[in-house]
Amino acid sequence: MTQTHQDLAALFAAHKAAVPARRVSFDRHARLAALAKLRQAVLDRQDDIIAALAADFGKHPVEVRLTEILPILQDISHARRHLRRWMRPRRVLPTLMMIGTSARIEAQPRGVALIIAPWNFPFQLALGPLVSALAAGCSAIIKPSEMTPATSALIADMVADCFAPDLVAVVQGGVEASTQLLALPFDHIFFTGSPAVGKIVMAAAAKSLASVTLELGGKSPVIVGPDANIAKAAKWIAWGRFINAGQTCVAPDHVFVHASQRAALTDALQGRIAAMYGADPATSPALARIVDDRNFARVTGLIADAVKAGAKVVAGGQADMGARRLAPALLEQTAADMDVSREEIFGPVLPLIPYDDLDVVLERINAGPHPLALYVFGSKGLAGDVVARTTSGSVGVNLTVMPVIHGNLPFGGVGTSGMGAAHGQAGFAAFSHMRPVLRNRFLPMTLLFPPYTGRVKKLAKL
Ligand code: NAD
């Protein structure tokens, strides 16, 4: 479906026109009802969601349930359960100069939101921000990814079934549709995708000074300490890296392993890959496909270039180009100047980098762009040290990926990995303007207004 610029401008104008009425009518009950409708639609269309994700990139039904359906259902239940508290105006105490007033902070819907979603979790990352937008009382136009057409069409269908087009609408299309939407003066833009496009989004937002939430990516490192439980670490690292065939923003992107644990970790990871995907992982239905030929060539190219420059594939890497399936690969002897060490891999490839000195590892991490996630396996002391001496969007200790699933934790990046936060109350806040309302009860400030007589001068000295 192609929409002209005029169509999009008209859609946006309809959303804008509905804002004043919605400020009153889209109260807590209406928001709860909208969220309940969305929840029911997700429950009713589970088979369609599974089929769409299978068509788009061969995801296993269990993985679809775990990573696309359950997170949305959880987001909706969490928002419904806590909405009253999130919306409640927060009273604040007067400061000394403000005695004689009462003050509160009211969460006001920002207005009309634009949600731009990526392809890697195309259902969850389009509808998750919508849950927050609706909870906050905003209307939304969603631009899902053009690279997952079956899921994007399904989202459009579900949204049209659930909502009036001036409350939630879906615009399908690629860069062109995205660019046209970004030219409209939205009140808030919630973008999930690459840091490169994040910059384009922020520059576009600057034209109308729209607020932005940017959920971006980057290389998320893992540190495995000398005291780590290797069997447990391998379980979490292999799962986090290879779920969705490594096409996960918070996936462990490379592992710094203490030299004393290198051989044990390599063995344990190989064992986990075999346990999860069998003897021939490239044919396993549990392993998702690489989303398209371009990305397949990019990921296999990263391996080939690394090998040419001296790296070793110690396991996996078998590629079925026609099916776009790539057996989980473990790399060793990579160097810091290889592309595989510098670019976000976004595929089922895991470099293992032995270290002796933690200081060197932390220096390397701190010299690069701020990671979206950072994981540490080992003692409390090691984790505390790493947390204190680095920055990242989030930290996972003795686990991977899970911080993104925790409904009570804000999820977001820092610096090039993002700006602002999503999920739960943080997501509600992203789509809200926290508006102070200050009421005068008996504020004696008028005593200090001009003319500045001797009495005023005396008082102002206080
Ligand atoms: P992408 O930035 O290429 O595309 C994201 C969206 O932006 C798509 O809807 C696309 O149509 C649109 N877009 C692409 N180019 C554009 C342009 N020039 N102008 C305007 N819009 C444009 O990202 P992707 O390839 O879909 O996703 C992968 C990236 O997303 C990775 O970097 C990953 O780490 C990141 N990501 C981050 C999170 C998070 O929550 N932080 C989640 C998933 C993915």
Boltz pocket constraint, residues with backbone or C-beta under 6 A from the ligand:
constraints:
  - pocket:
      binder: B
      contacts: [[A, 116], [A, 117], [A, 118], [A, 119], [A, 120], [A, 121], [A, 125], [A, 143], [A, 144], [A, 145], [A, 146], [A, 173], [A, 174], [A, 175], [A, 178], [A, 179], [A, 192], [A, 193], [A, 194], [A, 195], [A, 197], [A, 198], [A, 200], [A, 214], [A, 215], [A, 216], [A, 217], [A, 218], [A, 248], [A, 249], [A, 250], [A, 344], [A, 346], [A, 372], [A, 413], [A, 417], [A, 418]]
      max_distance: 6.0
